[in-house]
Amino acid sequence: MSEQELQGQTALVTGGGRGIGRSIALELTAAGMSVAVTGRTREQVEAVAAETGGRALVGDVSKREDVERWFRGVRDIDLLVNNAGISIGEHGAAWEVDMDEWWHVFEVNVLGVYLCCRVAIPRMLERGGGRIVNVASGAAYLPGTTSTAYSASKAAVHRFSETLAEQLKERGIPVFSI
């Protein structure tokens, strides 16, 4: 889409308080979009929102109540960017990694994407369209990775995105995995 087509549209960027999410929020703002950023760290999210003239939404992407609250606050979303993600410092064999830490990576990286899509898609369908970008990782398919939780979770995000794109293909909501 051209910058002119993006003028006046609204994006929600999860994990927008720092790193890649912050960069995405800045680029979308520069292209003319109104941007809401989410994240767990209030100071980071509020700083990016101030920088972009957007909205700060504090909470945890893996918590249904937080995601639902965000979407109540920003109803008409044209672009959902599911960027929030975590990794754990896995050292050693997969079977030696703490189970709760390993599973938490899936809760944030996969469940978070699902929860946001689950709330955003019906609204996009009601409005007649929208776009979804899910941030996966080369770790999902490239050799050499040592983090089983991160790699497997990002593979799940990629596959979820492909399946969701197929389901929404005829409904005016393209889904991309990057």
N, CA, C and O atoms as a DFTB+ gen file, in Angstrom:
712 C
 N C O
     1  1       0.839      -1.181       0.000
     2  2       0.000       0.000       0.000
     3  2       0.880       1.238       0.000
     4  3       1.981       1.235       0.550
     5  1       0.395       2.261      -0.603
     6  2       1.140       3.512      -0.631
     7  2       0.922       4.263       0.679
     8  3      -0.018       3.983       1.422
     9  1       1.806       5.223       0.947
    10  2       1.657       6.030       2.154
    11  2       0.337       6.777       2.138
    12  3      -0.281       6.975       3.184
    13  1      -0.096       7.192       0.964
    14  2      -1.367       7.899       0.859
    15  2      -2.533       6.992       1.272
    16  3      -3.478       7.449       1.916
    17  1      -2.466       5.725       0.907
    18  2      -3.520       4.777       1.275
    19  2      -3.511       4.462       2.771
    20  3      -4.537       4.070       3.327
    21  1      -2.360       4.632       3.423
    22  2      -2.250       4.340       4.846
    23  2      -2.709       5.499       5.729
    24  3      -2.973       5.305       6.915
    25  1      -2.804       6.697       5.163
    26  2      -3.225       7.868       5.931
    27  2      -4.556       7.603       6.607
    28  3      -5.516       7.170       5.969
    29  1      -4.605       7.866       7.903
    30  2      -5.843       7.724       8.644
    31  2      -6.170       6.306       9.077
    32  3      -7.175       6.095       9.755
    33  1      -5.356       5.332       8.708
    34  2      -5.598       3.969       9.138
    35  2      -4.939       3.735      10.499
    36  3      -4.048       4.476      10.916
    37  1      -5.400       2.689      11.173
    38  2      -4.908       2.381      12.511
    39  2      -4.227       1.027      12.542
    40  3      -4.728       0.045      11.993
    41  1      -3.070       0.994      13.198
    42  2      -2.317      -0.248      13.387
    43  2      -2.181      -0.514      14.878
    44  3      -2.087       0.412      15.684
    45  1      -2.172      -1.784      15.226
    46  2      -1.848      -2.212      16.580
    47  2      -0.615      -3.101      16.471
    48  3      -0.618      -4.091      15.739
    49  1       0.436      -2.744      17.202
    50  2       1.703      -3.467      17.170
    51  2       1.961      -4.043      18.557
    52  3       2.180      -3.301      19.515
    53  1       1.935      -5.372      18.659
    54  2       2.251      -5.992      19.943
    55  2       3.764      -6.019      20.121
    56  3       4.516      -6.093      19.149
    57  1       4.193      -5.959      21.367
    58  2       5.631      -5.919      21.628
    59  2       6.244      -4.673      21.043
    60  3       7.373      -4.704      20.553
    61  1       5.509      -3.565      21.089
    62  2       5.942      -2.325      20.442
    63  2       6.761      -1.398      21.299
    64  3       7.065      -0.283      20.875
    65  1       7.131      -1.819      22.493
    66  2       7.853      -0.938      23.400
    67  2       9.345      -0.846      23.165
    68  3      10.005       0.031      23.723
    69  1       9.892      -1.739      22.345
    70  2      11.345      -1.705      22.103
    71  2      11.670      -2.557      20.883
    72  3      10.797      -3.231      20.336
    73  1      12.912      -2.523      20.468
    74  2      13.419      -3.403      19.419
    75  2      12.660      -3.318      18.108
    76  3      12.337      -2.232      17.627
    77  1      12.381      -4.476      17.540
    78  2      11.701      -4.554      16.243
    79  2      10.329      -3.897      16.307
    80  3       9.940      -3.185      15.381
    81  1       9.594      -4.129      17.388
    82  2       8.259      -3.544      17.522
    83  2       8.286      -2.029      17.501
    84  3       7.446      -1.397      16.860
    85  1       9.242      -1.446      18.196
    86  2       9.396       0.012      18.189
    87  2       9.687       0.501      16.775
    88  3       9.102       1.483      16.318
    89  1      10.589      -0.185      16.089
    90  2      10.932       0.207      14.713
    91  2       9.717       0.113      13.794
    92  3       9.504       0.987      12.953
    93  1       8.931      -0.930      13.951
    94  2       7.715      -1.081      13.140
    95  2       6.762       0.075      13.428
    96  3       6.215       0.678      12.504
    97  1       6.563       0.382      14.705
    98  2       5.668       1.477      15.082
    99  2       6.128       2.804      14.482
   100  3       5.311       3.575      13.981
   101  1       7.416       3.067      14.531
   102  2       7.951       4.318      13.965
   103  2       7.743       4.376      12.456
   104  3       7.357       5.414      11.920
   105  1       7.999       3.258      11.768
   106  2       7.822       3.224      10.308
   107  2       6.354       3.413       9.918
   108  3       6.047       4.145       8.976
   109  1       5.462       2.760      10.634
   110  2       4.031       2.897      10.318
   111  2       3.551       4.319      10.577
   112  3       2.736       4.851       9.823
   113  1       4.052       4.928      11.635
   114  2       3.710       6.322      11.924
   115  2       4.221       7.233      10.816
   116  3       3.508       8.127      10.360
   117  1       5.452       7.005      10.388
   118  2       6.030       7.810       9.306
   119  2       5.234       7.656       8.008
   120  3       5.199       8.568       7.183
   121  1       4.600       6.498       7.837
   122  2       3.796       6.249       6.638
   123  2       2.388       6.829       6.761
   124  3       1.603       6.773       5.814
   125  1       2.073       7.386       7.932
   126  2       0.790       8.057       8.084
   127  2      -0.256       7.324       8.900
   128  3      -1.393       7.785       9.003
   129  1       0.103       6.207       9.472
   130  2      -0.865       5.459      10.270
   131  2      -0.884       5.953      11.714
   132  3       0.114       6.459      12.226
   133  1      -2.022       5.798      12.348
   134  2      -2.160       5.970      13.784
   135  2      -1.787       4.625      14.395
   136  3      -2.279       3.586      13.956
   137  1      -0.916       4.639      15.409
   138  2      -0.372       3.379      15.917
   139  2      -0.602       3.247      17.421
   140  3      -0.315       4.159      18.196
   141  1      -1.125       2.092      17.806
   142  2      -1.205       1.705      19.216
   143  2      -0.128       0.645      19.436
   144  3       0.011      -0.287      18.644
   145  1       0.628       0.798      20.516
   146  2       1.672      -0.174      20.820
   147  2       1.357      -0.854      22.147
   148  3       0.866      -0.228      23.086
   149  1       1.653      -2.159      22.200
   150  2       1.417      -2.913      23.415
   151  2       2.732      -3.449      23.958
   152  3       3.719      -3.578      23.235
   153  1       2.721      -3.752      25.226
   154  2       3.881      -4.355      25.859
   155  2       3.665      -4.441      27.357
   156  3       2.731      -3.850      27.899
   157  1       4.530      -5.174      28.011
   158  2       4.410      -5.365      29.458
   159  2       5.052      -4.249      30.265
   160  3       4.668      -4.017      31.412
   161  1       6.019      -3.556      29.688
   162  2       6.760      -2.544      30.438
   163  2       6.193      -1.160      30.134
   164  3       6.414      -0.597      29.061
   165  1       5.456      -0.630      31.107
   166  2       4.746       0.647      30.933
   167  2       5.653       1.758      30.401
   168  3       5.285       2.457      29.456
   169  1       6.819       1.923      30.990
   170  2       7.702       3.027      30.593
   171  2       8.091       2.918      29.119
   172  3       8.100       3.922      28.407
   173  1       8.409       1.722      28.661
   174  2       8.804       1.535      27.262
   175  2       7.641       1.803      26.315
   176  3       7.794       2.506      25.316
   177  1       6.487       1.244      26.632
   178  2       5.318       1.402      25.771
   179  2       4.888       2.865      25.719
   180  3       4.571       3.383      24.649
   181  1       4.878       3.524      26.860
   182  2       4.491       4.931      26.890
   183  2       5.501       5.807      26.142
   184  3       5.112       6.782      25.499
   185  1       6.788       5.470      26.217
   186  2       7.807       6.243      25.502
   187  2       7.609       6.127      23.990
   188  3       7.699       7.127      23.277
   189  1       7.342       4.924      23.500
   190  2       7.119       4.745      22.059
   191  2       5.819       5.429      21.638
   192  3       5.760       6.051      20.577
   193  1       4.793       5.319      22.451
   194  2       3.527       5.989      22.127
   195  2       3.718       7.504      22.057
   196  3       3.153       8.164      21.185
   197  1       4.512       8.052      22.971
   198  2       4.801       9.484      22.933
   199  2       5.588       9.848      21.677
   200  3       5.346      10.884      21.059
   201  1       6.518       8.995      21.313
   202  2       7.356       9.216      20.128
   203  2       6.533       9.186      18.840
   204  3       6.823       9.914      17.892
   205  1       5.512       8.344      18.817
   206  2       4.711       8.171      17.604
   207  2       3.425       8.984      17.624
   208  3       2.722       9.065      16.617
   209  1       3.115       9.582      18.764
   210  2       1.831      10.265      18.888
   211  2       0.687       9.268      18.937
   212  3      -0.460       9.602      18.639
   213  1       1.013       8.046      19.314
   214  2       0.031       6.969      19.322
   215  2      -0.477       6.656      20.710
   216  3      -0.491       7.503      21.603
   217  1      -0.883       5.440      20.859
   218  2      -1.523       5.000      22.086
   219  2      -0.715       3.885      22.745
   220  3      -0.227       2.978      22.070
   221  1      -0.577       3.960      24.070
   222  2       0.127       2.947      24.850
   223  2      -0.886       2.009      25.474
   224  3      -1.821       2.454      26.139
   225  1      -0.705       0.704      25.263
   226  2      -1.572      -0.320      25.838
   227  2      -0.693      -1.298      26.600
   228  3       0.030      -2.092      25.997
   229  1      -0.754      -1.241      27.909
   230  2       0.116      -2.051      28.748
   231  2      -0.584      -3.356      29.101
   232  3      -1.769      -3.368      29.437
   233  1       0.157      -4.448      29.021
   234  2      -0.371      -5.745      29.396
   235  2       0.444      -6.853      28.783
   236  3       1.468      -6.623      28.139
   237  1      -0.034      -8.066      28.998
   238  2       0.663      -9.273      28.573
   239  2      -0.106      -9.931      27.430
   240  3      -1.278     -10.272      27.587
   241  1       0.533     -10.106      26.308
   242  2      -0.105     -10.664      25.117
   243  2      -0.621     -12.087      25.333
   244  3      -1.480     -12.554      24.585
   245  1      -0.113     -12.764      26.330
   246  2      -0.559     -14.135      26.584
   247  2      -1.730     -14.192      27.572
   248  3      -2.171     -15.277      27.950
   249  1      -2.222     -13.046      27.982
   250  2      -3.352     -12.963      28.914
   251  2      -4.592     -12.482      28.169
   252  3      -4.648     -11.346      27.700
   253  1      -5.566     -13.349      28.070
   254  2      -6.795     -13.046      27.325
   255  2      -7.433     -11.723      27.755
   256  3      -7.856     -10.931      26.913
   257  1      -7.499     -11.489      29.065
   258  2      -8.140     -10.268      29.559
   259  2      -7.398      -9.015      29.101
   260  3      -8.035      -8.001      28.814
   261  1      -6.068      -9.061      29.027
   262  2      -5.299      -7.906      28.551
   263  2      -5.562      -7.667      27.069
   264  3      -5.793      -6.531      26.657
   265  1      -5.529      -8.718      26.276
   266  2      -5.767      -8.581      24.832
   267  2      -7.168      -8.035      24.581
   268  3      -7.332      -7.123      23.770
   269  1      -8.165      -8.564      25.247
   270  2      -9.533      -8.074      25.060
   271  2      -9.659      -6.611      25.469
   272  3     -10.373      -5.849      24.818
   273  1      -8.982      -6.212      26.528
   274  2      -8.990      -4.803      26.965
   275  2      -8.351      -3.907      25.905
   276  3      -8.865      -2.828      25.612
   277  1      -7.224      -4.355      25.327
   278  2      -6.579      -3.552      24.281
   279  2      -7.536      -3.289      23.129
   280  3      -7.653      -2.163      22.647
   281  1      -8.214      -4.339      22.695
   282  2      -9.089      -4.203      21.528
   283  2     -10.364      -3.436      21.846
   284  3     -10.984      -2.879      20.940
   285  1     -10.767      -3.394      23.105
   286  2     -11.886      -2.513      23.473
   287  2     -11.453      -1.063      23.344
   288  3     -12.253      -0.199      22.986
   289  1     -10.185      -0.798      23.637
   290  2      -9.656       0.557      23.580
   291  2      -9.341       1.037      22.177
   292  3      -9.362       2.241      21.922
   293  1      -9.051       0.125      21.264
   294  2      -8.734       0.476      19.881
   295  2      -9.604      -0.411      18.999
   296  3      -9.197      -1.511      18.627
   297  1     -10.766       0.051      18.673
   298  2     -11.759      -0.804      18.025
   299  2     -11.470      -1.060      16.547
   300  3     -11.442      -2.212      16.113
   301  1     -11.258      -0.009      15.779
   302  2     -11.130      -0.140      14.315
   303  2      -9.669      -0.273      13.913
   304  3      -8.987       0.727      13.692
   305  1      -9.199      -1.492      13.820
   306  2      -7.807      -1.750      13.478
   307  2      -7.729      -2.212      12.026
   308  3      -8.390      -3.170      11.626
   309  1      -6.910      -1.513      11.251
   310  2      -6.710      -1.863       9.847
   311  2      -5.546      -2.830       9.670
   312  3      -5.522      -3.624       8.730
   313  1      -4.584      -2.754      10.584
   314  2      -3.388      -3.592      10.511
   315  2      -3.045      -4.092      11.905
   316  3      -2.867      -3.307      12.836
   317  1      -2.955      -5.397      12.032
   318  2      -2.498      -6.020      13.279
   319  2      -1.108      -6.575      13.013
   320  3      -0.916      -7.380      12.102
   321  1      -0.139      -6.142      13.812
   322  2       1.221      -6.661      13.716
   323  2       1.514      -7.418      15.009
   324  3       1.731      -6.815      16.060
   325  1       1.516      -8.735      14.916
   326  2       1.821      -9.589      16.060
   327  2       3.326      -9.772      16.136
   328  3       3.892     -10.678      15.523
   329  1       3.960      -8.896      16.900
   330  2       5.409      -8.883      17.007
   331  2       5.908      -9.394      18.351
   332  3       7.050      -9.844      18.440
   333  1       5.101      -9.342      19.386
   334  2       5.552      -9.712      20.730
   335  2       6.108     -11.127      20.733
   336  3       5.526     -12.037      20.143
   337  1       7.213     -11.297      21.386
   338  2       7.813     -12.621      21.466
   339  2       8.926     -12.642      22.492
   340  3       9.524     -11.615      22.812
   341  1       9.191     -13.836      23.000
   342  2      10.269     -14.004      23.964
   343  2      11.078     -15.244      23.614
   344  3      10.655     -16.092      22.828
   345  1      12.230     -15.318      24.211
   346  2      13.083     -16.491      24.115
   347  2      13.649     -16.728      25.505
   348  3      13.724     -15.807      26.318
   349  1      14.037     -17.932      25.767
   350  2      14.719     -18.207      27.031
   351  2      16.138     -18.610      26.698
   352  3      16.409     -19.115      25.608
   353  1      17.019     -18.394      27.607
   354  2      18.411     -18.762      27.387
   355  2      18.591     -20.255      27.600
   356  3      19.109     -20.689      28.629
   357  1      18.161     -21.031      26.622
   358  2      18.295     -22.489      26.744
   359  2      19.754     -22.883      26.635
   360  3      20.428     -22.581      25.650
   361  1      20.215     -23.547      27.641
   362  2      21.568     -24.093      27.627
   363  2      21.445     -25.567      27.969
   364  3      20.853     -25.933      28.985
   365  1      21.986     -26.377      27.146
   366  2      21.898     -27.815      27.393
   367  2      20.819     -28.443      26.533
   368  3      20.265     -27.815      25.631
   369  1      20.545     -29.673      26.833
   370  2      19.606     -30.467      26.039
   371  2      18.162     -30.075      26.340
   372  3      17.843     -29.600      27.430
   373  1      17.297     -30.286      25.346
   374  2      15.886     -29.920      25.461
   375  2      15.245     -30.527      26.696
   376  3      14.441     -29.873      27.361
   377  1      15.583     -31.746      27.007
   378  2      14.958     -32.432      28.130
   379  2      15.440     -31.927      29.486
   380  3      14.929     -32.328      30.531
   381  1      16.439     -31.036      29.449
   382  2      16.959     -30.467      30.692
   383  2      16.416     -29.069      30.970
   384  3      16.636     -28.517      32.048
   385  1      15.710     -28.500      30.005
   386  2      15.172     -27.148      30.143
   387  2      13.956     -27.184      31.067
   388  3      13.148     -28.111      31.009
   389  1      13.838     -26.170      31.914
   390  2      12.692     -26.075      32.807
   391  2      11.388     -26.062      31.995
   392  3      11.218     -25.238      31.096
   393  1      10.476     -26.978      32.320
   394  2       9.226     -27.133      31.562
   395  2       8.384     -25.865      31.557
   396  3       7.845     -25.477      30.521
   397  1       8.272     -25.222      32.706
   398  2       7.437     -24.028      32.784
   399  2       8.007     -22.897      31.934
   400  3       7.251     -22.181      31.276
   401  1       9.315     -22.726      31.936
   402  2       9.947     -21.698      31.101
   403  2       9.750     -22.022      29.624
   404  3       9.436     -21.143      28.822
   405  1       9.938     -23.294      29.273
   406  2       9.781     -23.726      27.882
   407  2       8.359     -23.436      27.406
   408  3       8.165     -22.890      26.320
   409  1       7.381     -23.795      28.206
   410  2       5.982     -23.600      27.816
   411  2       5.610     -22.126      27.774
   412  3       4.793     -21.723      26.946
   413  1       6.193     -21.316      28.648
   414  2       5.898     -19.883      28.655
   415  2       6.261     -19.233      27.315
   416  3       5.583     -18.307      26.871
   417  1       7.318     -19.712      26.681
   418  2       7.674     -19.196      25.354
   419  2       6.516     -19.421      24.381
   420  3       6.197     -18.537      23.585
   421  1       5.891     -20.587      24.438
   422  2       4.731     -20.857      23.582
   423  2       3.540     -19.979      23.949
   424  3       2.810     -19.525      23.068
   425  1       3.340     -19.740      25.230
   426  2       2.228     -18.894      25.659
   427  2       2.350     -17.495      25.073
   428  3       1.359     -16.930      24.609
   429  1       3.537     -16.937      25.089
   430  2       3.741     -15.598      24.548
   431  2       3.788     -15.626      23.027
   432  3       3.066     -14.872      22.375
   433  1       4.622     -16.478      22.455
   434  2       4.884     -16.445      21.018
   435  2       3.752     -16.994      20.169
   436  3       3.539     -16.514      19.056
   437  1       3.025     -17.977      20.656
   438  2       1.967     -18.602      19.856
   439  2       0.577     -18.209      20.363
   440  3      -0.251     -17.719      19.596
   441  1       0.328     -18.423      21.644
   442  2      -0.984     -18.068      22.187
   443  2      -1.250     -16.578      22.022
   444  3      -2.376     -16.182      21.721
   445  1      -0.233     -15.753      22.213
   446  2      -0.403     -14.305      22.035
   447  2      -0.862     -13.947      20.631
   448  3      -1.745     -13.106      20.462
   449  1      -0.274     -14.574      19.628
   450  2      -0.688     -14.341      18.238
   451  2      -2.133     -14.784      18.046
   452  3      -2.942     -14.065      17.458
   453  1      -2.446     -15.969      18.546
   454  2      -3.804     -16.493      18.420
   455  2      -4.829     -15.582      19.091
   456  3      -5.857     -15.261      18.496
   457  1      -4.552     -15.164      20.329
   458  2      -5.504     -14.317      21.051
   459  2      -5.770     -13.017      20.302
   460  3      -6.920     -12.595      20.178
   461  1      -4.715     -12.380      19.803
   462  2      -4.902     -11.119      19.073
   463  2      -5.696     -11.336      17.789
   464  3      -6.589     -10.552      17.468
   465  1      -5.375     -12.392      17.059
   466  2      -6.120     -12.690      15.835
   467  2      -7.575     -13.021      16.153
   468  3      -8.482     -12.610      15.430
   469  1      -7.791     -13.754      17.221
   470  2      -9.133     -14.176      17.610
   471  2     -10.040     -12.979      17.884
   472  3     -11.235     -13.028      17.594
   473  1      -9.482     -11.912      18.438
   474  2     -10.267     -10.721      18.726
   475  2     -10.331      -9.801      17.500
   476  3     -11.380      -9.219      17.223
   477  1      -9.239      -9.668      16.777
   478  2      -9.184      -8.718      15.665
   479  2      -9.960      -9.177      14.439
   480  3     -10.617      -8.362      13.791
   481  1      -9.901     -10.443      14.110
   482  2     -10.488     -10.907      12.847
   483  2     -11.989     -10.661      12.748
   484  3     -12.435     -10.152      11.720
   485  1     -12.795     -10.991      13.755
   486  2     -14.229     -10.699      13.615
   487  2     -14.511      -9.218      13.364
   488  3     -15.428      -8.875      12.618
   489  1     -13.733      -8.357      13.978
   490  2     -13.900      -6.914      13.768
   491  2     -13.491      -6.513      12.355
   492  3     -14.145      -5.685      11.721
   493  1     -12.410      -7.104      11.870
   494  2     -11.984      -6.821      10.495
   495  2     -13.029      -7.320       9.504
   496  3     -13.345      -6.635       8.532
   497  1     -13.558      -8.501       9.747
   498  2     -14.602      -9.041       8.863
   499  2     -15.826      -8.136       8.860
   500  3     -16.418      -7.886       7.810
   501  1     -16.195      -7.654      10.019
   502  2     -17.344      -6.747      10.152
   503  2     -17.128      -5.461       9.369
   504  3     -18.066      -4.911       8.792
   505  1     -15.883      -4.981       9.350
   506  2     -15.554      -3.736       8.654
   507  2     -15.247      -3.948       7.170
   508  3     -15.128      -2.985       6.413
   509  1     -15.120      -5.202       6.763
   510  2     -14.876      -5.486       5.353
   511  2     -13.420      -5.630       4.959
   512  3     -13.106      -5.623       3.769
   513  1     -12.518      -5.762       5.928
   514  2     -11.124      -5.988       5.572
   515  2     -10.158      -5.549       6.643
   516  3     -10.543      -5.000       7.675
   517  1      -8.913      -5.801       6.377
   518  2      -7.806      -5.494       7.269
   519  2      -6.612      -6.314       6.823
   520  3      -6.673      -7.023       5.819
   521  1      -5.527      -6.214       7.574
   522  2      -4.323      -6.969       7.257
   523  2      -3.691      -7.436       8.565
   524  3      -3.773      -6.765       9.594
   525  1      -3.057      -8.607       8.495
   526  2      -2.388      -9.163       9.670
   527  2      -0.970      -9.554       9.274
   528  3      -0.755     -10.214       8.257
   529  1      -0.019      -9.142      10.082
   530  2       1.379      -9.535       9.915
   531  2       1.819     -10.206      11.209
   532  3       1.765      -9.605      12.282
   533  1       2.249     -11.444      11.098
   534  2       2.749     -12.195      12.248
   535  2       4.258     -12.351      12.112
   536  3       4.751     -12.878      11.115
   537  1       4.975     -11.895      13.111
   538  2       6.433     -11.956      13.078
   539  2       6.863     -13.348      13.551
   540  3       6.705     -13.705      14.719
   541  1       7.404     -14.111      12.621
   542  2       7.947     -15.437      12.923
   543  2       9.457     -15.270      13.046
   544  3       9.917     -14.299      13.646
   545  1      10.224     -16.179      12.500
   546  2      11.680     -16.083      12.587
   547  2      12.301     -17.123      11.672
   548  3      11.716     -18.176      11.420
   549  1      13.477     -16.820      11.186
   550  2      14.239     -17.809      10.437
   551  2      14.600     -19.007      11.309
   552  3      14.895     -20.088      10.798
   553  1      14.576     -18.815      12.625
   554  2      14.852     -19.923      13.545
   555  2      13.822     -21.038      13.406
   556  3      14.045     -22.156      13.869
   557  1      12.690     -20.730      12.766
   558  2      11.649     -21.737      12.558
   559  2      12.078     -22.802      11.558
   560  3      11.564     -23.920      11.584
   561  1      13.025     -22.462      10.669
   562  2      13.386     -23.413       9.617
   563  2      14.870     -23.467       9.282
   564  3      15.293     -24.372       8.563
   565  1      15.665     -22.544       9.770
   566  2      17.088     -22.544       9.448
   567  2      17.860     -23.500      10.362
   568  3      17.540     -23.621      11.544
   569  1      18.848     -24.161       9.830
   570  2      19.649     -25.066      10.676
   571  2      20.521     -24.270      11.649
   572  3      20.801     -23.090      11.442
   573  1      20.933     -24.943      12.698
   574  2      21.896     -24.354      13.611
   575  2      21.307     -23.753      14.872
   576  3      22.058     -23.394      15.780
   577  1      20.008     -23.632      14.960
   578  2      19.429     -23.053      16.169
   579  2      19.544     -24.039      17.322
   580  3      19.499     -25.252      17.117
   581  1      19.691     -23.521      18.517
   582  2      19.826     -24.385      19.686
   583  2      18.660     -24.238      20.660
   584  3      18.580     -24.982      21.637
   585  1      17.766     -23.300      20.412
   586  2      16.638     -23.060      21.312
   587  2      15.406     -23.802      20.817
   588  3      14.770     -23.380      19.851
   589  1      15.068     -24.900      21.471
   590  2      13.915     -25.685      21.026
   591  2      12.611     -24.935      21.221
   592  3      11.728     -25.011      20.366
   593  1      12.466     -24.212      22.327
   594  2      11.212     -23.499      22.595
   595  2      10.990     -22.396      21.570
   596  3       9.918     -22.308      20.972
   597  1      11.991     -21.560      21.367
   598  2      11.845     -20.440      20.441
   599  2      11.630     -20.932      19.011
   600  3      10.717     -20.473      18.326
   601  1      12.460     -21.853      18.568
   602  2      12.358     -22.358      17.191
   603  2      11.011     -23.014      16.934
   604  3      10.361     -22.737      15.926
   605  1      10.595     -23.875      17.840
   606  2       9.317     -24.574      17.665
   607  2       8.144     -23.596      17.728
   608  3       7.180     -23.741      16.977
   609  1       8.216     -22.610      18.610
   610  2       7.115     -21.639      18.711
   611  2       7.020     -20.776      17.455
   612  3       5.920     -20.470      16.996
   613  1       8.151     -20.387      16.903
   614  2       8.118     -19.561      15.693
   615  2       7.698     -20.385      14.469
   616  3       7.096     -19.845      13.542
   617  1       8.008     -21.680      14.458
   618  2       7.490     -22.552      13.402
   619  2       5.969     -22.630      13.505
   620  3       5.271     -22.624      12.491
   621  1       5.466     -22.704      14.725
   622  2       4.018     -22.726      14.931
   623  2       3.380     -21.423      14.463
   624  3       2.314     -21.451      13.847
   625  1       4.000     -20.295      14.739
   626  2       3.479     -19.002      14.281
   627  2       3.421     -18.972      12.755
   628  3       2.432     -18.528      12.173
   629  1       4.481     -19.445      12.117
   630  2       4.517     -19.449      10.655
   631  2       3.408     -20.333      10.078
   632  3       2.697     -19.925       9.160
   633  1       3.269     -21.523      10.613
   634  2       2.249     -22.452      10.099
   635  2       0.842     -21.938      10.383
   636  3      -0.044     -22.056       9.537
   637  1       0.631     -21.367      11.571
   638  2      -0.652     -20.755      11.903
   639  2      -0.980     -19.660      10.899
   640  3      -2.115     -19.555      10.434
   641  1       0.009     -18.851      10.570
   642  2      -0.184     -17.753       9.614
   643  2      -0.586     -18.277       8.246
   644  3      -1.502     -17.744       7.620
   645  1       0.091     -19.316       7.780
   646  2      -0.254     -19.908       6.478
   647  2      -1.683     -20.440       6.468
   648  3      -2.422     -20.232       5.505
   649  1      -2.064     -21.119       7.530
   650  2      -3.407     -21.686       7.618
   651  2      -4.448     -20.586       7.705
   652  3      -5.481     -20.654       7.039
   653  1      -4.187     -19.581       8.514
   654  2      -5.101     -18.453       8.661
   655  2      -5.252     -17.696       7.338
   656  3      -6.352     -17.274       6.983
   657  1      -4.154     -17.527       6.621
   658  2      -4.209     -16.853       5.319
   659  2      -5.129     -17.604       4.370
   660  3      -5.895     -16.993       3.626
   661  1      -5.054     -18.903       4.396
   662  2      -5.926     -19.722       3.538
   663  2      -7.389     -19.553       3.945
   664  3      -8.260     -19.430       3.084
   665  1      -7.661     -19.547       5.231
   666  2      -9.031     -19.391       5.711
   667  2      -9.615     -18.022       5.377
   668  3     -10.822     -17.892       5.173
   669  1      -8.760     -17.002       5.323
   670  2      -9.232     -15.630       5.100
   671  2      -9.024     -15.144       3.672
   672  3      -9.339     -13.996       3.356
   673  1      -8.501     -15.997       2.816
   674  2      -8.130     -15.621       1.456
   675  2      -9.259     -14.895       0.710
   676  3      -9.013     -13.890       0.043
   677  1     -10.448     -15.382       0.817
   678  2     -11.590     -14.816       0.086
   679  2     -12.350     -13.773       0.903
   680  3     -13.393     -13.290       0.464
   681  1     -11.846     -13.421       2.077
   682  2     -12.591     -12.548       2.990
   683  2     -12.005     -11.140       3.109
   684  3     -12.480     -10.346       3.921
   685  1     -10.985     -10.819       2.316
   686  2     -10.437      -9.463       2.321
   687  2      -9.458      -9.184       3.455
   688  3      -9.229      -8.028       3.812
   689  1      -8.884     -10.237       4.017
   690  2      -7.902     -10.044       5.104
   691  2      -6.667     -10.868       4.791
   692  3      -6.608     -12.045       5.147
   693  1      -5.682     -10.280       4.134
   694  2      -4.448     -11.027       3.888
   695  2      -3.661     -11.193       5.191
   696  3      -3.650     -10.308       6.046
   697  1      -3.005     -12.345       5.319
   698  2      -2.197     -12.652       6.483
   699  2      -0.789     -12.971       6.003
   700  3      -0.598     -13.764       5.082
   701  1       0.185     -12.348       6.633
   702  2       1.574     -12.534       6.248
   703  2       2.385     -13.002       7.437
   704  3       2.145     -12.585       8.570
   705  1       3.338     -13.863       7.176
   706  2       4.305     -14.312       8.175
   707  2       5.671     -13.825       7.729
   708  3       6.121     -14.148       6.630
   709  1       6.336     -13.044       8.582
   710  2       7.674     -12.553       8.216
   711  2       8.684     -13.030       9.226
   712  3       9.871     -12.727       9.104
